[in-house]
């Protein structure tokens, strides 16, 4: 559980006291793309999520640049993590999505919309896909589709893509977002 959270802390601000999205904004609960769909990450997809990331440990570590997923994670750890992801979603503090096959039977990866911990950005966007989906080109498909979706639907003025558009070393060196 701690390993999962450690990877995501890079994108979270020091204090989540500021409102992440306006009260009037209704975060989309689904998005349908070519061959996939997004649904909120939480207990409903816990088993699919666990199977996806545990089957691509080395690939995810190399693309996300961290020590998650830990091969010793259990389904009990997963249940706690998924409850936390649901709480984040329900509290409008972040919006984690599972990327599922179009029929919903397999998780292909995850897409995270989180508050930015860095000055000058209002959101930090990260994603991962399983090794087989990476090899099939899903990540190359997802990034422009997710950028277009964020620009057309979400209220962010300047989302950051740490590890994608901004190298992680540069991201870590940016000044922290002011506390509110």
Phi, psi and omega in degrees: 000312180298325180296320180297312182294322182300320179296319185279341181299332179303334184259351184268144179286163179300325179221135181263036182283332179285150178287130183281314177230151180299151180304323183285345182283128176258107180296130178298132180273344178216160172210132179250123176248188179285101177087008180207169172215153175257138173222156179302136177283128181178193185306329182297336181242017185305312182293318178297319180296311180302312180298319182295308184284328178290337178275356182222036186306304184298319180296312181297317179300319182288326181274331180269343178071045180210193181255007176261143002277147177276129182295348181267004178297147180242170175295332175295318175299318181298318180299317178296316180298316181293325175296320177295319178297319178296318178299319177300314180297307183298327179275001179060031179268334174197165185228085177274136180238143166273138174262110183253158170301158183304327180273358176077012184266351183215136173273133181258344181164196178219152180229125186242131173244110185230158175298147179279137174273357187247142179299143176091354180231141180259348178210151174242125186248126176225159175204160170216153173229157179294161182303315181295325179286326174298312180298330179278356177092011183297320181299317178297327177287316186295315188303307179294327178293319180289324176298316179295318179296315178300316182293327185269335188243321188274156186272017185277141178267325182214082175282145177253150176242075180301135180083353178244289180271337179238115178305144184303324179297321178289320179301312181297330182278347180295149177296150179292150175295144178296145176279143179244000000 
